[in-house]
Amino acid sequence: MKYGIDTRCQHLADDNKDEIYGAISYPIYQSATFARDRVGGGSGYDYSRLQNPTREHLEKIVASLEEGIDALAFSTGMAAITALMEIFKPGDHIIIDEDLYGGSVRLFHSINVKNGLTFTSVDLSSVDVEDYIQDNTKAIYAETPTNPMMRVSDLEELSKKAKKHELLLIVDNTFLSPYFQNPLKLGADIVVHSGTKYLGGHNDTLAGFLITNREDIQEQLRFIIKTTGATLAPMDSWLILRGIKTLGVRMERAQENALKIAHFLEKQEYVTRVLYPGLESHPGYELMKKQARGFGSILTFEVDSKERAYHILENVKLIQFAESLGGTETLITYPITQTHADLSKEELDRNGITDRILRLSVGIEGAEDLIADLEAVLK
């Protein structure tokens, strides 16, 4: 039986409670290794780097949420992307969105280029990607909405062009989570998540995921994770499982708050721009309605001066000035010195990331309290 997404956050269709003595909370198998009863026999588990029952249960749930055939759980989102890059070889070329999480850009430019890969950064929301495909191009790597400028790319269109040229389409779906968007159903080959964010949802653990619906890619990634070893530990797997149980209600409440805050910010004298795809004024609004089930709870806004940005960051009370996103608490981030600090001035300028840009990850507090906190620092 195929359950709806809210139910799949709680249960797998093939859950067998008898195997775990009817436990409602899936057990933490805190074991590094597993005994065999005979040569060639055993439980199906050998060593937790290869597989662990708690992590396997989590991977099955994430694969189900993203409509994939397999999900692989890593120690962090960056560990997942690092492993993903191992499917390429020296000389391969990848087209990436120019507005990506700064850590991804740092990995591509500092590590992967050293190892022989090449990258071209373009605005995938506005250009014709076919103009940038080379003979050695192997993949397109997108985020939508992008981080932090909230650009929206047409995943079905990117998929058509990727398939035409036999390229992989890789989509970082962290901002929307599988609750609001499923890139594999739109034609992507691989989906990336920082599980630290919405899947975990409580800012208490780190995780990363790769999900695919292709058996050939599944085999490659399983070999890579077994060999490189950055798998998610049993306790952290359990924490992500616990977080996923409330994914739906958290995403709905945070999105509701984000829209209220976006409308509030639009009316503020010292706010010069609000970037949130749930606003009808956003250029990606109609596309988001077409390819996603929601708009998420991340918004970016620009104020009239660097000094005002500093004042906001240093004087909010309820909202916390911290990196990361996707938790129950509302966090405000200063991309130019935090998430995107390693980008060159040219890259920052090209994407419009200035010292007046602030990113807000809206949580599940009372919207009226969050708005009051912002109002106090915007007077």
Rosetta blueprint (number, residue, H / E / L):
1 M L
2 K L
3 Y L
4 G L
5 I H
6 D H
7 T H
8 R H
9 C L
10 Q L
11 H L
12 L L
13 A L
14 D L
15 D L
16 N L
17 K H
18 D H
19 E H
20 I H
21 Y L
22 G L
23 A L
24 I L
25 S L
26 Y L
27 P L
28 I L
29 Y L
30 Q L
31 S L
32 A L
33 T E
34 F L
35 A L
36 R L
37 D L
38 R L
39 V L
40 G L
41 G L
42 G L
43 S L
44 G L
45 Y L
46 D L
47 Y E
48 S L
49 R L
50 L L
51 Q L
52 N L
53 P H
54 T H
55 R H
56 E H
57 H H
58 L H
59 E H
60 K H
61 I H
62 V H
63 A H
64 S H
65 L H
66 E L
67 E L
68 G L
69 I L
70 D E
71 A E
72 L E
73 A E
74 F E
75 S L
76 T L
77 G H
78 M H
79 A H
80 A H
81 I H
82 T H
83 A H
84 L H
85 M H
86 E H
87 I H
88 F L
89 K L
90 P L
91 G L
92 D L
93 H E
94 I E
95 I E
96 I E
97 D E
98 E L
99 D L
100 L L
101 Y L
102 G H
103 G H
104 S H
105 V H
106 R H
107 L H
108 F H
109 H H
110 S H
111 I H
112 N H
113 V L
114 K L
115 N L
116 G L
117 L L
118 T E
119 F E
120 T E
121 S E
122 V E
123 D L
124 L L
125 S L
126 S L
127 V L
128 D L
129 V H
130 E H
131 D H
132 Y H
133 I L
134 Q L
135 D L
136 N L
137 T E
138 K E
139 A E
140 I E
141 Y E
142 A E
143 E E
144 T L
145 P L
146 T L
147 N L
148 P L
149 M L
150 M L
151 R L
152 V L
153 S L
154 D L
155 L H
156 E H
157 E H
158 L H
159 S H
160 K H
161 K H
162 A H
163 K H
164 K H
165 H L
166 E L
167 L L
168 L E
169 L E
170 I E
171 V E
172 D E
173 N L
174 T L
175 F L
176 L L
177 S H
178 P H
179 Y H
180 F H
181 Q L
182 N L
183 P H
184 L H
185 K H
186 L H
187 G L
188 A L
189 D L
190 I E
191 V E
192 V E
193 H E
194 S E
195 G L
196 T L
197 K L
198 Y L
199 L L
200 G L
201 G L
202 H L
203 N L
204 D L
205 T L
206 L L
207 A L
208 G E
209 F E
210 L E
211 I E
212 T E
213 N L
214 R L
215 E H
216 D H
217 I H
218 Q H
219 E H
220 Q H
221 L H
222 R H
223 F H
224 I H
225 I H
226 K H
227 T H
228 T H
229 G L
230 A L
231 T E
232 L L
233 A L
234 P H
235 M H
236 D H
237 S H
238 W H
239 L H
240 I H
241 L H
242 R H
243 G H
244 I H
245 K L
246 T L
247 L H
248 G H
249 V H
250 R H
251 M H
252 E H
253 R H
254 A H
255 Q H
256 E H
257 N H
258 A H
259 L H
260 K H
261 I H
262 A H
263 H H
264 F H
265 L H
266 E H
267 K L
268 Q L
269 E L
270 Y L
271 V E
272 T E
273 R E
274 V E
275 L E
276 Y L
277 P L
278 G L
279 L L
280 E L
281 S L
282 H L
283 P L
284 G L
285 Y H
286 E H
287 L H
288 M H
289 K H
290 K H
291 Q H
292 A L
293 R L
294 G L
295 F L
296 G L
297 S L
298 I E
299 L E
300 T E
301 F E
302 E E
303 V E
304 D L
305 S L
306 K H
307 E H
308 R H
309 A H
310 Y H
311 H H
312 I H
313 L H
314 E H
315 N H
316 V L
317 K L
318 L L
319 I L
320 Q E
321 F E
322 A L
323 E L
324 S L
325 L L
326 G L
327 G L
328 T L
329 E L
330 T L
331 L E
332 I E
333 T E
334 Y L
335 P L
336 I L
337 T L
338 Q L
339 T L
340 H L
341 A L
342 D L
343 L L
344 S L
345 K H
346 E H
347 E H
348 L H
349 D H
350 R H
351 N H
352 G L
353 I L
354 T L
355 D L
356 R L
357 I E
358 L E
359 R E
360 L E
361 S E
362 V L
363 G L
364 I L
365 E L
366 G L
367 A H
368 E H
369 D H
370 L H
371 I H
372 A H
373 D H
374 L H
375 E H
376 A H
377 V H
378 L L
379 K L
